[in-house]
Amino acid sequence: MRLYVPATLALLNQYRENATIPADVERVVADDETEDAEYLALMTAADLSAERGTRRRVVIVVDRPVEEGAIPWSEIAAVHADAVPFTDPDDEPGWYGVQEVANLIASL
């Protein structure tokens, strides 16, 4: 199962420093494992990120068998984020590997 966690760069940094995503954060789950369903879940989470007033949408992708509970940083599969502030909301956020998160956060 893949979870999509809407965030901001500041929240991403906080989660990385704490090595966990709290249990009470909002999550979007795809209806099934098809590419279309996962894309819809990703873009829904991106829209939720934008609603937080952030200049760049950030979505944390988590591979995990259950939806509930805190998420250890080790379960983070990737991060999707806008490369530049104020990107067209119809554009898909770029993909960043977990090892690239520090560089992404440095762009705060």
MMTF fields as JSON, N, C-alpha, C and O atoms, coordinates in Angstrom:
{
  "mmtfVersion": "1.0.0",
  "mmtfProducer": "UNKNOWN",
  "numBonds": 431,
  "numAtoms": 432,
  "numGroups": 108,
  "numChains": 1,
  "numModels": 1,
  "chainsPerModel": [1],
  "groupsPerChain": [108],
  "chainIdList": ["A"],
  "bondAtomList": [4, 2, 8, 6, 12, 10, 16, 14, 20, 18, 24, 22, 28, 26, 32, 30, 36, 34, 40, 38, 44, 42, 48, 46, 52, 50, 56, 54, 60, 58, 64, 62, 68, 66, 72, 70, 76, 74, 80, 78, 84, 82, 88, 86, 92, 90, 96, 94, 100, 98, 104, 102, 108, 106, 112, 110, 116, 114, 120, 118, 124, 122, 128, 126, 132, 130, 136, 134, 140, 138, 144, 142, 148, 146, 152, 150, 156, 154, 160, 158, 164, 162, 168, 166, 172, 170, 176, 174, 180, 178, 184, 182, 188, 186, 192, 190, 196, 194, 200, 198, 204, 202, 208, 206, 212, 210, 216, 214, 220, 218, 224, 222, 228, 226, 232, 230, 236, 234, 240, 238, 244, 242, 248, 246, 252, 250, 256, 254, 260, 258, 264, 262, 268, 266, 272, 270, 276, 274, 280, 278, 284, 282, 288, 286, 292, 290, 296, 294, 300, 298, 304, 302, 308, 306, 312, 310, 316, 314, 320, 318, 324, 322, 328, 326, 332, 330, 336, 334, 340, 338, 344, 342, 348, 346, 352, 350, 356, 354, 360, 358, 364, 362, 368, 366, 372, 370, 376, 374, 380, 378, 384, 382, 388, 386, 392, 390, 396, 394, 400, 398, 404, 402, 408, 406, 412, 410, 416, 414, 420, 418, 424, 422, 428, 426],
  "bondOrderList": [1, 1, 1, 1, 1, 1, 1, 1, 1, 1, 1, 1, 1, 1, 1, 1, 1, 1, 1, 1, 1, 1, 1, 1, 1, 1, 1, 1, 1, 1, 1, 1, 1, 1, 1, 1, 1, 1, 1, 1, 1, 1, 1, 1, 1, 1, 1, 1, 1, 1, 1, 1, 1, 1, 1, 1, 1, 1, 1, 1, 1, 1, 1, 1, 1, 1, 1, 1, 1, 1, 1, 1, 1, 1, 1, 1, 1, 1, 1, 1, 1, 1, 1, 1, 1, 1, 1, 1, 1, 1, 1, 1, 1, 1, 1, 1, 1, 1, 1, 1, 1, 1, 1, 1, 1, 1, 1],
  "groupList": [{"groupName": "MET", "atomNameList": ["N", "CA", "C", "O"], "elementList": ["N", "C", "C", "O"], "formalChargeList": [0, 0, 0, 0], "bondAtomList": [1, 0, 2, 1, 3, 2], "bondOrderList": [1, 1, 2], "singleLetterCode": "M", "chemCompType": "L-PEPTIDE LINKING"}, {"groupName": "ARG", "atomNameList": ["N", "CA", "C", "O"], "elementList": ["N", "C", "C", "O"], "formalChargeList": [0, 0, 0, 0], "bondAtomList": [1, 0, 2, 1, 3, 2], "bondOrderList": [1, 1, 2], "singleLetterCode": "R", "chemCompType": "L-PEPTIDE LINKING"}, {"groupName": "LEU", "atomNameList": ["N", "CA", "C", "O"], "elementList": ["N", "C", "C", "O"], "formalChargeList": [0, 0, 0, 0], "bondAtomList": [1, 0, 2, 1, 3, 2], "bondOrderList": [1, 1, 2], "singleLetterCode": "L", "chemCompType": "L-PEPTIDE LINKING"}, {"groupName": "TYR", "atomNameList": ["N", "CA", "C", "O"], "elementList": ["N", "C", "C", "O"], "formalChargeList": [0, 0, 0, 0], "bondAtomList": [1, 0, 2, 1, 3, 2], "bondOrderList": [1, 1, 2], "singleLetterCode": "Y", "chemCompType": "L-PEPTIDE LINKING"}, {"groupName": "VAL", "atomNameList": ["N", "CA", "C", "O"], "elementList": ["N", "C", "C", "O"], "formalChargeList": [0, 0, 0, 0], "bondAtomList": [1, 0, 2, 1, 3, 2], "bondOrderList": [1, 1, 2], "singleLetterCode": "V", "chemCompType": "L-PEPTIDE LINKING"}, {"groupName": "PRO", "atomNameList": ["N", "CA", "C", "O"], "elementList": ["N", "C", "C", "O"], "formalChargeList": [0, 0, 0, 0], "bondAtomList": [1, 0, 2, 1, 3, 2], "bondOrderList": [1, 1, 2], "singleLetterCode": "P", "chemCompType": "L-PEPTIDE LINKING"}, {"groupName": "ALA", "atomNameList": ["N", "CA", "C", "O"], "elementList": ["N", "C", "C", "O"], "formalChargeList": [0, 0, 0, 0], "bondAtomList": [1, 0, 2, 1, 3, 2], "bondOrderList": [1, 1, 2], "singleLetterCode": "A", "chemCompType": "L-PEPTIDE LINKING"}, {"groupName": "THR", "atomNameList": ["N", "CA", "C", "O"], "elementList": ["N", "C", "C", "O"], "formalChargeList": [0, 0, 0, 0], "bondAtomList": [1, 0, 2, 1, 3, 2], "bondOrderList": [1, 1, 2], "singleLetterCode": "T", "chemCompType": "L-PEPTIDE LINKING"}, {"groupName": "ASN", "atomNameList": ["N", "CA", "C", "O"], "elementList": ["N", "C", "C", "O"], "formalChargeList": [0, 0, 0, 0], "bondAtomList": [1, 0, 2, 1, 3, 2], "bondOrderList": [1, 1, 2], "singleLetterCode": "N", "chemCompType": "L-PEPTIDE LINKING"}, {"groupName": "GLN", "atomNameList": ["N", "CA", "C", "O"], "elementList": ["N", "C", "C", "O"], "formalChargeList": [0, 0, 0, 0], "bondAtomList": [1, 0, 2, 1, 3, 2], "bondOrderList": [1, 1, 2], "singleLetterCode": "Q", "chemCompType": "L-PEPTIDE LINKING"}, {"groupName": "GLU", "atomNameList": ["N", "CA", "C", "O"], "elementList": ["N", "C", "C", "O"], "formalChargeList": [0, 0, 0, 0], "bondAtomList": [1, 0, 2, 1, 3, 2], "bondOrderList": [1, 1, 2], "singleLetterCode": "E", "chemCompType": "L-PEPTIDE LINKING"}, {"groupName": "ILE", "atomNameList": ["N", "CA", "C", "O"], "elementList": ["N", "C", "C", "O"], "formalChargeList": [0, 0, 0, 0], "bondAtomList": [1, 0, 2, 1, 3, 2], "bondOrderList": [1, 1, 2], "singleLetterCode": "I", "chemCompType": "L-PEPTIDE LINKING"}, {"groupName": "ASP", "atomNameList": ["N", "CA", "C", "O"], "elementList": ["N", "C", "C", "O"], "formalChargeList": [0, 0, 0, 0], "bondAtomList": [1, 0, 2, 1, 3, 2], "bondOrderList": [1, 1, 2], "singleLetterCode": "D", "chemCompType": "L-PEPTIDE LINKING"}, {"groupName": "SER", "atomNameList": ["N", "CA", "C", "O"], "elementList": ["N", "C", "C", "O"], "formalChargeList": [0, 0, 0, 0], "bondAtomList": [1, 0, 2, 1, 3, 2], "bondOrderList": [1, 1, 2], "singleLetterCode": "S", "chemCompType": "L-PEPTIDE LINKING"}, {"groupName": "GLY", "atomNameList": ["N", "CA", "C", "O"], "elementList": ["N", "C", "C", "O"], "formalChargeList": [0, 0, 0, 0], "bondAtomList": [1, 0, 2, 1, 3, 2], "bondOrderList": [1, 1, 2], "singleLetterCode": "G", "chemCompType": "PEPTIDE LINKING"}, {"groupName": "TRP", "atomNameList": ["N", "CA", "C", "O"], "elementList": ["N", "C", "C", "O"], "formalChargeList": [0, 0, 0, 0], "bondAtomList": [1, 0, 2, 1, 3, 2], "bondOrderList": [1, 1, 2], "singleLetterCode": "W", "chemCompType": "L-PEPTIDE LINKING"}, {"groupName": "HIS", "atomNameList": ["N", "CA", "C", "O"], "elementList": ["N", "C", "C", "O"], "formalChargeList": [0, 0, 0, 0], "bondAtomList": [1, 0, 2, 1, 3, 2], "bondOrderList": [1, 1, 2], "singleLetterCode": "H", "chemCompType": "L-PEPTIDE LINKING"}, {"groupName": "PHE", "atomNameList": ["N", "CA", "C", "O"], "elementList": ["N", "C", "C", "O"], "formalChargeList": [0, 0, 0, 0], "bondAtomList": [1, 0, 2, 1, 3, 2], "bondOrderList": [1, 1, 2], "singleLetterCode": "F", "chemCompType": "L-PEPTIDE LINKING"}],
  "groupTypeList": [0, 1, 2, 3, 4, 5, 6, 7, 2, 6, 2, 2, 8, 9, 3, 1, 10, 8, 6, 7, 11, 5, 6, 12, 4, 10, 1, 4, 4, 6, 12, 12, 10, 7, 10, 12, 6, 10, 3, 2, 6, 2, 0, 7, 6, 6, 12, 2, 13, 6, 10, 1, 14, 7, 1, 1, 1, 4, 4, 11, 4, 4, 12, 1, 5, 4, 10, 10, 14, 6, 11, 5, 15, 13, 10, 11, 6, 6, 4, 16, 6, 12, 6, 4, 5, 17, 7, 12, 5, 12, 12, 10, 5, 14, 15, 3, 14, 4, 9, 10, 4, 6, 8, 2, 11, 6, 13, 2],
  "groupIdList": [1, 2, 3, 4, 5, 6, 7, 8, 9, 10, 11, 12, 13, 14, 15, 16, 17, 18, 19, 20, 21, 22, 23, 24, 25, 26, 27, 28, 29, 30, 31, 32, 33, 34, 35, 36, 37, 38, 39, 40, 41, 42, 43, 44, 45, 46, 47, 48, 49, 50, 51, 52, 53, 54, 55, 56, 57, 58, 59, 60, 61, 62, 63, 64, 65, 66, 67, 68, 69, 70, 71, 72, 73, 74, 75, 76, 77, 78, 79, 80, 81, 82, 83, 84, 85, 86, 87, 88, 89, 90, 91, 92, 93, 94, 95, 96, 97, 98, 99, 100, 101, 102, 103, 104, 105, 106, 107, 108],
  "secStructList": [7, 3, 3, 3, 3, 3, 3, 7, 2, 2, 2, 2, 2, 2, 2, 2, 2, 2, 6, 3, 3, 7, 6, 6, 1, 7, 7, 3, 3, 7, 1, 1, 1, 1, 2, 2, 2, 2, 2, 2, 2, 2, 2, 2, 2, 2, 2, 2, 2, 2, 6, 6, 6, 7, 1, 1, 7, 3, 3, 3, 3, 3, 3, 7, 1, 7, 1, 1, 1, 7, 3, 3, 4, 4, 4, 3, 3, 3, 3, 3, 3, 7, 1, 1, 6, 6, 7, 7, 6, 6, 1, 7, 7, 3, 3, 3, 7, 4, 4, 4, 2, 2, 2, 2, 2, 2, 6, 7],
  "xCoordList": [0.847, 0.0, 0.899, 1.958, 0.468, 1.209, 0.347, -0.821, 0.958, 0.289, 0.929, 2.131, 0.135, 0.612, 0.295, -0.867, 1.339, 1.197, 1.445, 2.572, 0.393, 0.613, 1.443, 1.226, 2.392, 3.277, 3.717, 3.203, 4.659, 5.356, 6.847, 7.212, 7.697, 9.132, 9.499, 10.341, 8.871, 9.153, 8.735, 9.47, 7.571, 7.131, 8.038, 8.388, 8.415, 9.328, 10.615, 11.115, 11.137, 12.345, 12.111, 12.952, 10.982, 10.651, 10.552, 11.092, 9.862, 9.713, 11.07, 11.329, 11.926, 13.255, 14.081, 14.745, 14.044, 14.807, 14.32, 15.117, 13.001, 12.426, 12.455, 12.164, 12.808, 12.865, 11.517, 11.452, 10.437, 9.095, 8.067, 8.241, 6.996, 5.831, 4.767, 4.448, 4.207, 3.236, 2.016, 1.666, 1.398, 0.244, -0.97, -1.823, -1.057, -2.276, -2.235, -3.131, -1.225, -1.174, -2.157, -2.493, -2.605, -3.516, -2.789, -1.612, -3.507, -2.941, -3.955, -5.163, -3.458, -4.308, -3.89, -2.7, -4.866, -4.599, -5.262, -6.419, -4.538, -5.106, -6.2, -6.121, -7.217, -8.316, -7.853, -8.409, -6.833, -6.252, -4.807, -4.31, -4.14, -2.725, -2.454, -1.329, -3.481, -3.262, -2.527, -2.565, -1.873, -1.123, -2.055, -1.689, -3.248, -4.201, -4.649, -4.731, -4.936, -5.384, -4.269, -4.519, -3.049, -1.93, -1.645, -1.314, -1.771, -1.572, -2.636, -2.322, -3.876, -4.953, -4.691, -4.912, -4.23, -3.903, -2.763, -2.812, -1.735, -0.618, -1.095, -0.737, -1.895, -2.345, -3.337, -3.384, -4.121, -5.01, -4.18, -4.487, -3.13, -2.245, -1.528, -1.317, -1.153, -0.515, -1.467, -1.058, -2.733, -3.736, -3.897, -4.016, -3.902, -4.01, -2.791, -2.918, -1.629, -0.413, -0.543, -0.192, -1.043, -1.205, -2.186, -2.036, -3.178, -4.17, -3.567, -4.193, -2.372, -1.707, -0.996, -0.294, -1.174, -0.589, 0.884, 1.561, 1.38, 2.787, 3.031, 2.133, 4.232, 4.572, 4.966, 4.972, 5.291, 5.662, 4.92, 4.935, 4.276, 3.578, 4.602, 5.588, 4.359, 5.239, 4.358, 3.402, 4.688, 3.963, 4.993, 5.909, 4.835, 5.713, 5.045, 3.884, 5.782, 5.253, 5.797, 7.002, 4.875, 5.234, 4.759, 3.606, 5.652, 5.27, 5.036, 5.953, 3.788, 3.455, 2.181, 1.282, 2.084, 0.917, -0.325, -1.427, -0.165, -1.321, -1.365, -0.345, -2.56, -2.745, -2.509, -2.157, -2.693, -2.656, -1.261, -0.376, -1.1, 0.122, 1.18, 1.121, 2.149, 3.287, 4.066, 4.067, 4.722, 5.459, 6.95, 7.389, 7.727, 9.171, 9.763, 9.3, 10.775, 11.412, 11.896, 11.955, 12.236, 12.729, 11.689, 12.045, 10.411, 9.356, 9.071, 8.214, 9.781, 9.591, 10.177, 11.344, 9.366, 9.83, 10.407, 11.396, 9.785, 10.202, 9.443, 8.559, 9.81, 9.104, 8.814, 9.667, 7.617, 7.278, 7.167, 6.54, 7.782, 7.728, 7.879, 8.495, 7.299, 7.476, 8.926, 9.496, 9.516, 10.91, 11.072, 12.11, 10.042, 10.075, 8.764, 7.749, 8.779, 7.541, 6.487, 6.806, 5.256, 4.091, 4.006, 3.764, 4.2, 4.073, 2.601, 1.728, 2.337, 0.973, 0.391, 1.009, -0.791, -1.365, -1.684, -1.906, -1.712, -1.955, -0.676, -0.73, 0.477, 1.753, 1.979, 1.604, 2.588, 2.923, 4.185, 5.169, 4.169, 5.39, 6.516, 6.264, 7.745, 8.9, 9.158, 8.737, 9.856, 10.187, 11.573, 12.509, 11.705, 12.994, 13.182, 12.283, 14.342, 14.678, 14.915, 15.207, 14.792, 14.975, 16.347, 16.486, 17.352, 18.701, 18.816, 19.814, 17.818, 17.833, 17.071, 17.051, 16.448, 15.602, 16.387, 15.875, 17.597, 18.397, 18.606, 18.502, 18.899, 19.07, 17.767, 17.758, 16.674, 15.366, 15.036, 14.557, 15.29, 15.02, 15.923, 15.511, 17.134, 18.065, 17.535, 17.993, 16.589, 16.015, 14.927, 14.285, 14.715, 13.722, 13.896, 13.153],
  "yCoordList": [-1.163, 0.0, 1.235, 1.253, 2.232, 3.481, 4.595, 4.755, 5.365, 6.514, 7.781, 7.814, 8.81, 10.106, 11.125, 11.349, 11.732, 12.647, 14.072, 14.409, 14.925, 16.317, 17.024, 16.83, 17.843, 18.509, 19.857, 20.327, 20.444, 21.645, 21.338, 20.335, 22.185, 21.961, 22.03, 21.263, 22.945, 23.055, 21.78, 21.295, 21.242, 19.992, 18.834, 17.997, 18.791, 17.746, 17.771, 16.726, 18.953, 19.103, 18.617, 17.921, 18.982, 18.564, 17.037, 16.424, 16.437, 14.981, 14.294, 13.282, 14.833, 14.247, 14.354, 13.395, 15.526, 15.711, 14.785, 14.274, 14.571, 13.698, 12.218, 11.343, 11.954, 10.596, 9.887, 8.658, 10.677, 10.094, 11.118, 12.328, 10.586, 11.397, 11.037, 9.859, 12.02, 11.727, 10.946, 10.993, 10.247, 9.411, 10.222, 9.715, 11.479, 12.246, 13.091, 13.911, 12.924, 13.716, 13.185, 12.001, 14.082, 13.714, 12.832, 13.042, 11.84, 10.909, 10.669, 10.664, 10.474, 10.115, 8.72, 8.434, 7.86, 6.486, 6.259, 6.631, 5.653, 5.326, 4.272, 3.411, 4.35, 3.385, 1.972, 0.995, 1.873, 0.577, 0.824, 1.942, -0.186, -0.05, 0.24, 0.071, 0.677, 1.031, 2.367, 3.175, 2.575, 3.816, 5.032, 6.07, 4.905, 6.013, 6.366, 7.542, 5.356, 5.597, 6.22, 7.113, 5.754, 6.324, 7.756, 8.603, 8.034, 9.407, 10.328, 11.437, 9.878, 10.681, 10.95, 12.066, 9.955, 10.135, 11.132, 11.986, 11.03, 11.97, 13.402, 14.308, 13.607, 14.963, 15.492, 16.699, 14.621, 15.036, 15.529, 16.562, 14.785, 15.203, 16.502, 17.346, 16.677, 17.925, 19.1, 20.177, 18.901, 19.958, 20.299, 21.471, 19.291, 19.534, 20.296, 21.152, 19.993, 20.721, 22.184, 23.07, 22.441, 23.822, 24.607, 25.817, 23.927, 24.589, 25.094, 25.887, 24.649, 25.088, 26.42, 26.886, 27.029, 28.336, 28.285, 29.313, 27.105, 26.961, 27.406, 27.342, 27.851, 28.276, 27.1, 27.212, 25.986, 24.781, 23.597, 23.388, 22.83, 21.633, 20.552, 20.372, 19.845, 18.757, 17.578, 17.729, 16.415, 15.186, 14.119, 13.845, 13.53, 12.453, 11.132, 10.903, 10.269, 8.977, 7.904, 7.798, 7.118, 6.115, 4.747, 4.58, 3.777, 2.383, 1.735, 1.588, 1.351, 0.794, -0.029, 0.343, -1.125, -1.992, -1.487, -1.976, -0.527, -0.021, 1.507, 2.164, 2.048, 3.485, 4.213, 5.393, 3.541, 4.2, 4.189, 3.444, 5.05, 5.062, 5.999, 6.472, 6.252, 7.077, 6.348, 5.119, 7.125, 6.556, 6.795, 7.944, 5.741, 5.932, 6.45, 6.09, 7.284, 7.856, 6.757, 6.977, 5.603, 4.497, 3.983, 3.303, 4.296, 3.85, 4.854, 4.609, 5.974, 6.967, 6.415, 6.026, 6.378, 5.865, 6.984, 6.785, 8.154, 9.281, 10.522, 10.464, 11.632, 12.893, 13.495, 13.483, 14.015, 14.779, 16.229, 16.527, 17.133, 18.55, 19.383, 18.965, 20.571, 21.506, 21.967, 22.277, 22.012, 22.438, 23.928, 24.371, 24.686, 26.138, 26.557, 25.879, 27.672, 28.165, 28.533, 28.918, 28.406, 28.816, 28.127, 28.776, 26.842, 26.037, 25.914, 25.997, 25.72, 25.492, 24.292, 23.228, 24.448, 23.34, 22.093, 21.025, 22.208, 21.034, 20.26, 19.138, 20.856, 20.167, 19.16, 19.392, 18.056, 17.046, 17.48, 17.864, 17.425, 17.75, 16.783, 15.618, 17.262, 16.436, 15.376, 15.507, 14.32, 13.204, 13.404, 13.76, 13.175, 13.262, 12.001, 11.586, 11.396, 10.248, 10.699, 11.87, 9.784, 10.11, 10.732, 11.63, 10.262, 10.795, 12.243, 12.903, 12.753, 14.123, 15.107, 16.306, 14.605, 15.444, 16.598, 17.714, 16.351, 17.414, 18.559, 19.721, 18.267, 19.314, 20.04, 21.253, 19.305, 19.915, 20.879, 21.987, 20.461, 21.306, 22.544, 23.619, 22.392, 23.525, 24.631, 25.771, 24.309, 25.32, 26.148, 26.978, 25.933, 26.696, 28.131, 28.945],
  "zCoordList": [0.0, 0.0, 0.0, 0.629, -0.696, -0.756, -0.174, -0.529, 0.734, 1.337, 0.798, 0.532, 0.638, 0.175, 1.274, 1.612, 1.819, 2.942, 2.446, 2.083, 2.424, 2.032, 3.095, 4.291, 2.659, 3.612, 3.045, 2.03, 3.714, 3.267, 3.42, 4.033, 2.875, 3.068, 4.548, 5.017, 5.281, 6.718, 7.458, 8.318, 7.13, 7.766, 7.37, 8.202, 6.103, 5.646, 6.467, 6.884, 6.692, 7.501, 8.934, 9.504, 9.502, 10.869, 10.955, 11.876, 9.996, 10.001, 9.849, 10.501, 9.002, 8.805, 10.081, 10.474, 10.734, 11.974, 13.083, 13.869, 13.142, 14.169, 13.776, 14.591, 12.522, 11.965, 12.008, 12.026, 12.026, 12.037, 11.567, 11.712, 11.003, 10.659, 11.682, 11.838, 12.386, 13.444, 12.946, 11.766, 13.851, 13.53, 13.094, 12.364, 13.535, 13.285, 12.015, 11.811, 11.149, 9.922, 8.891, 8.875, 8.04, 6.963, 5.955, 5.664, 5.425, 4.449, 3.349, 3.587, 2.163, 1.029, 0.588, 0.452, 0.367, -0.041, -1.388, -1.584, -2.313, -3.623, -3.462, -2.586, -4.314, -4.261, -4.586, -4.085, -5.425, -5.766, -6.181, -6.049, -6.672, -6.991, -8.464, -8.934, -9.193, -10.591, -10.675, -9.747, -11.784, -11.987, -11.932, -11.379, -12.5, -12.491, -11.072, -10.719, -10.268, -8.897, -8.066, -7.257, -8.262, -7.507, -7.945, -7.116, -9.246, -9.733, -9.132, -8.701, -9.102, -8.52, -7.039, -6.569, -6.305, -4.882, -4.714, -3.829, -5.557, -5.501, -5.736, -4.982, -6.769, -7.091, -6.053, -5.813, -5.438, -4.353, -3.17, -2.575, -2.836, -1.741, -2.102, -1.231, -3.356, -3.793, -3.633, -3.198, -3.98, -3.798, -2.318, -1.962, -1.463, -0.016, 0.497, 1.373, -0.035, 0.345, -0.045, 0.734, -1.244, -1.723, -0.856, -0.688, -0.311, 0.542, 1.848, 2.551, 2.178, 3.415, 3.223, 4.12, 2.066, 1.827, 1.489, 1.488, 1.204, 0.864, -0.57, -1.41, -0.841, -2.195, -3.076, -4.302, -2.461, -3.198, -2.611, -1.398, -3.459, -3.0, -2.663, -3.377, -1.576, -1.138, -0.746, 0.014, -1.27, -0.943, -0.594, -1.37, 0.569, 1.013, 0.656, 0.995, -0.028, -0.453, 0.485, 0.711, 1.022, 2.022, 1.559, 1.16, 1.616, 1.365, 2.715, 3.523, 2.942, 4.261, 4.143, 3.389, 4.863, 4.743, 5.49, 5.243, 6.39, 7.144, 7.066, 6.861, 7.234, 7.137, 8.459, 8.45, 9.588, 10.89, 11.49, 11.069, 12.495, 13.289, 12.761, 11.626, 13.617, 13.22, 12.122, 12.053, 11.273, 10.149, 10.368, 10.384, 10.534, 10.673, 9.353, 8.271, 9.46, 8.275, 7.323, 6.113, 7.842, 7.017, 6.022, 5.06, 6.239, 5.336, 4.213, 3.363, 4.211, 3.159, 1.873, 1.833, 0.816, -0.47, -1.335, -2.04, -1.277, -2.108, -1.659, -0.804, -2.255, -2.027, -3.397, -4.284, -3.557, -4.755, -4.31, -3.294, -5.078, -4.73, -5.989, -6.969, -5.934, -7.034, -7.055, -6.009, -8.228, -8.363, -8.083, -7.591, -8.403, -8.179, -7.524, -7.679, -6.792, -6.17, -7.209, -8.334, -6.815, -7.609, -8.961, -9.978, -8.975, -10.184, -10.55, -9.686, -11.816, -12.306, -11.561, -11.531, -10.957, -10.167, -10.987, -10.416, -12.303, -13.137, -13.438, -13.943, -13.128, -13.339, -12.222, -11.072, -12.573, -11.568, -10.824, -11.455, -9.5, -8.752, -9.112, -9.417, -9.077, -9.406, -8.357, -7.207, -8.761, -7.886, -7.305, -8.021, -6.002, -5.311, -4.492, -3.76, -4.616, -3.786, -2.355, -2.109, -1.422, -0.005, 0.234, 1.064, -0.485, -0.323, -0.811, -0.523, -1.544, -2.041, -1.156, -1.432, -0.101, 0.749, 1.385, 1.464, 1.828, 2.446, 1.464, 1.856, 0.201, -0.805, -1.081, -1.289, -1.082, -1.29, -0.154, -0.395, 1.07, 2.229, 2.217, 2.653, 1.725, 1.662, 0.759, 0.839, -0.084, -0.983, -0.296, -0.94, 1.001, 1.757, 1.513, 2.061]
}
